[in-house]
Amino acid sequence: MHSLIDQEKQHLANRYHKDNLVVHIMSYAVAGVFILLLLYFNISKNFVIILNSWTSARFFLVLVYFAALFLVYTLLTFAFAYLDSYKIEHKYGFSTQNFQAWFMDFIKSFLVTFVLGVIVFEVIYSITLISVDLWWFWISIIMIFFSVILSNLFPVLILPLFYKTSPIENEALKKKIAELCSQAKINITGVFSINLSSKTTKANAAVIGLGNTKRILLGDTLLGRYTEDEIITTLSHEITHDRGHHIWWLVLGQSVIILIMFYLLSRLYLPFYSFAGFSKISDVAAFPLFALIFMVLSFIFNPLGSIISRFYERKADKGALELTKNPDALISLMAKLCNESLAIAYPNPLIEWYKYTHPSISKRIKFAEKWKSDHAS
């Protein structure tokens, strides 16, 4: 184990991630049982029959069906959301929220997810009705377009519901940021502090938005506890993402995955639908089965998305080293993030391959050490 990685914190990290894993498995199990009950006892089918007796307007039927399922599912999984994002986060000293603040965020998240879910649901069951053969293609195209629009609007419409952002006030740091941007030959005016401390003690940074809403966010937890060299290294990582248009490449990669998944769904659904007593992909009552098949496909394709993400994260680490020429800062940054956020430095290789969107901390430190060795004068 690397000398900067706290061994005791690693033991704690294993317990932290096991607690989260148990909650996630239970949540997925409940979701699976919920879907099977809807199908086995014809609850979904009978509910649609009732809705059809109330209205002939398909838009309204789809809306009410989604609202009912979403509400029931949220109630069934509320306990797991509470355990995962409140109880466990408090147990390990991360959450800075009281229950009221956490619950208000939960309600806001519920409403945002509901609105977005209604849009997606209406699109799916409009397109499948209109285009019998190419529904998978048109749904994919619309979903890709929707994700781009959402990425563009996220910083100005959704993020402010949960966090406040503000210009960085540290004049010395602002000067270093300007020098870094000049060195990188890019013009970035959107570097902001985000008040992560209102919810968590964890430090983080990110590039968000597309086009005119693109900006780099540095958590106030990062700005308050990390050295200037570590902050500049973090910013260099994010600048490399921006300079290399990594967000657009990730959108493209995810778009291809979405297209493949919907195509496979179009080829696989019929025997499962027939077995469950459905004949058309446009049948709203068959949505639980639609969701189940899509969940399985998502599980299968998850590693591909992780691999693409890790590729660009490694490029961003390399870019940060080339900009700062300070591998020690990246090493100390990674070790500090690992110790403070209880990240597992040496994960199981299979788990890392399947789900990690970033290379493991140990690999990122090793990468920086090799860069340092290769560039030693």
C-alpha positions in Angstrom: 0.0 0.0 0.0 1.3 3.5 -0.8 2.8 5.4 2.1 0.3 8.3 1.7 -2.7 6.0 1.8 -4.0 5.7 5.4 -4.4 1.9 6.1 -6.9 2.5 8.9 -9.0 4.7 6.6 -9.0 1.9 4.0 -10.5 -0.5 6.5 -13.2 2.1 7.2 -13.6 2.6 3.5 -14.4 -1.1 3.0 -17.1 -0.9 5.7 -18.5 2.2 4.2 -18.8 0.7 0.7 -20.2 -2.6 2.0 -22.9 -0.6 3.8 -23.8 1.2 0.6 -23.6 -2.1 -1.4 -26.1 -3.8 0.9 -28.6 -0.9 0.6 -28.2 -0.8 -3.2 -28.7 -4.6 -3.5 -31.9 -4.4 -1.3 -33.2 -1.5 -3.4 -32.6 -3.3 -6.6 -34.3 -6.4 -5.2 -37.4 -4.4 -4.2 -37.5 -2.8 -7.6 -37.3 -6.2 -9.3 -40.0 -7.7 -7.1 -42.2 -4.6 -7.7 -41.9 -5.1 -11.5 -42.6 -8.9 -11.3 -45.7 -8.3 -9.1 -47.0 -5.7 -11.6 -46.7 -8.3 -14.3 -47.6 -11.6 -12.6 -50.8 -10.3 -11.0 -51.8 -8.3 -14.1 -51.8 -5.1 -11.9 -50.3 -3.0 -14.7 -52.7 -4.4 -17.3 -55.7 -3.9 -15.1 -54.7 -0.4 -14.2 -54.5 0.5 -17.9 -57.9 -1.0 -18.5 -59.3 1.2 -15.7 -57.6 4.3 -17.2 -59.0 3.5 -20.6 -62.4 3.5 -19.1 -61.8 6.9 -17.7 -60.3 8.6 -20.8 -59.6 8.1 -24.4 -56.8 10.7 -24.4 -53.5 8.7 -24.7 -51.4 11.6 -23.4 -53.4 11.7 -20.2 -53.4 7.9 -19.8 -49.6 7.8 -20.2 -49.2 10.7 -17.7 -51.4 9.1 -15.0 -49.9 5.7 -15.4 -46.3 7.0 -15.0 -47.3 9.3 -12.1 -48.9 6.3 -10.2 -46.0 4.0 -10.8 -43.4 6.6 -10.0 -45.1 7.5 -6.8 -45.5 3.9 -5.6 -41.9 3.1 -6.5 -40.7 6.2 -4.7 -42.6 5.2 -1.5 -41.3 1.6 -1.7 -37.7 2.7 -2.0 -37.8 5.8 0.2 -36.2 3.9 3.1 -33.3 2.9 1.0 -32.8 6.5 -0.2 -32.8 7.6 3.4 -30.3 4.9 4.4 -28.0 5.5 1.4 -27.8 9.3 1.3 -28.6 10.3 4.9 -28.1 7.6 7.5 -24.9 6.1 6.1 -23.4 9.5 5.2 -24.0 10.7 8.8 -22.6 7.4 10.2 -19.2 8.0 8.4 -19.1 11.8 9.1 -19.8 13.0 5.6 -23.3 14.6 5.6 -23.6 18.1 7.0 -27.4 18.2 6.6 -30.1 17.8 9.2 -33.1 15.6 8.2 -35.3 18.6 7.2 -32.6 19.9 4.7 -32.1 16.3 3.4 -35.8 15.8 3.0 -36.3 19.1 1.1 -33.5 18.0 -1.3 -35.3 14.6 -1.7 -38.5 16.3 -2.6 -36.8 18.6 -5.1 -35.1 15.6 -6.6 -38.4 13.7 -6.8 -40.1 16.6 -8.6 -37.2 17.1 -11.1 -37.0 13.4 -11.8 -40.8 13.2 -12.2 -40.8 16.0 -14.8 -38.0 14.5 -16.8 -39.5 11.1 -16.4 -42.8 12.2 -17.8 -41.1 13.8 -20.8 -39.2 10.5 -21.6 -42.2 8.4 -20.9 -44.5 10.4 -23.2 -41.8 10.3 -26.0 -41.4 6.6 -25.7 -45.1 5.8 -26.0 -45.7 8.4 -28.7 -42.9 7.2 -30.9 -43.7 3.5 -30.5 -47.3 4.2 -31.6 -46.3 6.3 -34.6 -43.3 4.3 -35.9 -43.9 0.5 -35.7 -40.6 -0.6 -37.2 -38.1 2.2 -36.5 -39.3 3.3 -33.1 -35.9 2.2 -31.5 -34.0 4.6 -33.9 -36.2 7.6 -33.4 -36.4 7.1 -29.6 -32.6 6.9 -29.5 -32.1 10.1 -31.6 -34.6 12.0 -29.4 -33.0 10.7 -26.2 -29.6 11.8 -27.4 -30.9 15.2 -28.4 -32.7 15.5 -25.0 -29.5 14.6 -23.1 -27.6 17.3 -24.9 -30.3 19.9 -24.1 -30.4 18.8 -20.5 -26.6 19.0 -20.2 -26.8 22.6 -21.5 -29.6 23.6 -19.2 -28.4 21.7 -16.1 -26.1 24.5 -14.8 -28.7 27.2 -15.0 -32.0 25.3 -14.2 -31.3 22.3 -12.1 -28.0 22.8 -10.2 -29.3 26.1 -8.6 -32.1 24.1 -7.0 -29.5 22.2 -4.9 -26.3 24.3 -4.7 -25.2 27.9 -4.8 -22.2 28.9 -6.9 -20.2 32.0 -6.7 -17.0 33.5 -8.2 -13.8 32.6 -6.6 -12.7 35.4 -4.2 -9.0 34.4 -3.6 -7.1 36.9 -5.6 -3.8 34.9 -5.6 -5.7 31.8 -6.8 -7.5 33.8 -9.5 -4.2 35.0 -10.8 -2.8 31.5 -10.9 -5.9 30.3 -12.7 -5.5 33.1 -15.3 -1.9 32.1 -15.8 -2.9 28.4 -16.1 -5.5 29.3 -18.7 -3.0 31.4 -20.7 -0.5 28.5 -20.6 -3.2 26.1 -21.8 -4.1 28.6 -24.5 -7.8 28.6 -23.6 -10.1 31.3 -22.3 -12.2 30.1 -19.4 -14.2 32.8 -17.5 -16.6 30.3 -15.9 -14.6 29.0 -12.9 -16.8 29.0 -9.8 -16.9 27.8 -6.2 -19.8 25.5 -5.4 -21.0 25.2 -1.8 -20.7 21.5 -1.3 -20.1 22.1 2.4 -23.9 22.8 2.8 -24.4 19.0 2.2 -21.2 17.1 2.6 -17.6 17.2 3.8 -16.4 15.5 0.6 -14.3 17.6 -1.8 -14.9 17.5 -5.6 -14.7 19.4 -8.8 -16.3 19.1 -12.3 -16.8 20.5 -15.7 -20.5 20.9 -16.3 -22.7 22.3 -19.1 -22.3 22.6 -22.8 -21.8 25.6 -25.1 -22.6 28.9 -23.4 -23.4 27.3 -20.0 -20.1 25.4 -19.7 -18.3 26.1 -16.5 -15.7 24.6 -14.1 -16.9 24.1 -10.5 -14.5 23.7 -7.6 -16.1 22.6 -4.3 -15.7 25.0 -1.4 -14.6 21.9 0.5 -11.7 21.6 -1.9 -10.8 25.3 -1.8 -10.9 25.4 1.9 -8.8 22.3 2.8 -6.4 21.7 -0.1 -3.1 23.5 -1.0 -2.9 25.9 -3.9 -0.8 23.3 -5.9 -3.5 20.6 -5.3 -6.3 23.0 -6.4 -4.3 24.1 -9.5 -3.8 20.4 -10.3 -7.5 19.7 -10.0 -8.3 22.7 -12.2 -5.7 21.5 -14.7 -7.5 18.2 -14.9 -10.8 19.9 -15.6 -9.2 22.3 -18.1 -7.9 19.3 -20.0 -11.4 17.9 -20.1 -12.6 21.2 -21.5 -9.7 21.7 -24.0 -10.0 18.2 -25.3 -13.8 18.4 -25.7 -14.1 15.3 -23.5 -17.7 16.0 -22.6 -18.7 15.9 -26.2 -16.8 12.7 -26.8 -18.5 11.2 -23.8 -21.9 12.3 -25.1 -21.0 10.7 -28.4 -19.9 7.4 -26.8 -23.0 7.3 -24.6 -25.1 8.1 -27.7 -23.7 5.0 -29.5 -24.4 2.9 -26.5 -28.0 4.1 -26.3 -28.5 3.4 -30.0 -27.2 -0.1 -29.6 -29.3 -0.8 -26.5 -32.6 0.4 -28.1 -31.8 -1.6 -31.3 -31.2 -4.8 -29.2 -34.4 -4.1 -27.3 -36.3 -3.9 -30.6 -34.9 -7.4 -31.5 -35.4 -9.0 -28.2 -38.6 -7.8 -26.7 -41.2 -9.8 -28.8 -40.8 -13.2 -27.2 -40.8 -11.7 -23.7 -43.9 -9.6 -24.5 -45.7 -12.6 -26.0 -44.9 -14.7 -22.9 -46.3 -12.0 -20.6 -49.5 -11.5 -22.8 -48.5 -8.4 -24.7 -48.3 -8.0 -28.4 -47.2 -4.4 -29.1 -44.2 -2.4 -27.9 -46.6 0.6 -27.7 -48.7 -1.1 -25.0 -48.3 1.1 -22.0 -49.3 -1.7 -19.6 -46.1 -3.6 -20.7 -43.8 -0.9 -19.4 -42.6 -2.9 -16.4 -41.4 -5.5 -18.8 -39.9 -2.8 -21.1 -38.1 -1.4 -18.0 -36.9 -4.8 -16.9 -35.3 -5.7 -20.3 -33.7 -2.2 -20.5 -32.3 -2.6 -17.0 -30.7 -5.9 -18.0 -29.2 -4.3 -21.1 -27.9 -1.4 -19.0 -26.3 -3.9 -16.7 -24.6 -5.6 -19.6 -23.4 -2.4 -21.3 -22.3 -0.5 -18.1 -18.7 -1.6 -18.4 -18.4 0.0 -21.8 -19.5 3.3 -20.5 -17.1 3.0 -17.6 -14.2 2.1 -19.9 -14.9 5.2 -22.1 -15.1 7.4 -19.0 -11.8 6.0 -17.5 -10.1 6.6 -20.8 -10.8 10.4 -20.8 -10.1 10.6 -17.0 -6.6 9.2 -17.7 -6.1 11.7 -20.5 -7.2 14.5 -18.1 -4.7 13.3 -15.5 -2.0 13.3 -18.2 -3.0 16.8 -19.3 -2.9 18.1 -15.7 0.7 16.7 -15.3 1.8 18.3 -18.6 0.3 21.7 -17.6 1.6 21.8 -14.0 4.8 19.8 -14.3 3.9 18.9 -10.7 3.3 15.2 -10.2 3.8 15.5 -6.4 0.7 17.7 -6.2 -1.4 15.1 -8.1 -0.1 12.3 -5.9 -0.9 14.2 -2.7 -4.2 15.3 -4.1 -5.2 11.7 -4.9 -4.1 10.4 -1.5 -5.9 13.2 0.4 -9.1 12.6 -1.6 -8.8 8.9 -0.9 -8.3 9.3 2.8 -11.0 12.0 3.3 -13.7 10.5 1.1 -13.1 6.9 2.1 -12.4 5.8 -1.5 -11.1 2.3 -2.0 -7.5 2.7 -3.2 -7.1 -0.9 -4.4 -10.5 -2.2 -5.6 -11.1 -5.6 -6.9 -10.0 -5.4 -10.6 -13.4 -6.9 -11.8 -15.3 -4.3 -9.9 -13.1 -1.5 -11.1 -13.5 -2.7 -14.7 -17.3 -2.9 -14.4 -18.3 0.2 -12.5 -15.4 2.7 -11.9 -15.8 5.8 -14.1 -12.3 6.9 -12.9 -9.2 4.9 -12.6 -8.7 3.7 -9.0 -6.7 6.0 -6.7 -3.8 3.6 -6.6 -3.5 3.6 -10.4 -3.7 7.4 -10.6 -0.9 7.7 -8.1 1.1 5.1 -9.9 0.5 6.9 -13.2 1.8 10.2 -11.7 4.8 8.5 -10.2 5.7 7.0 -13.5 5.3 10.4 -15.2 7.6 11.8 -12.6 10.2 9.1 -13.2 10.0 9.5 -17.0 10.4 13.2 -16.8 13.1 13.4 -14.2 16.0 15.6 -15.2 
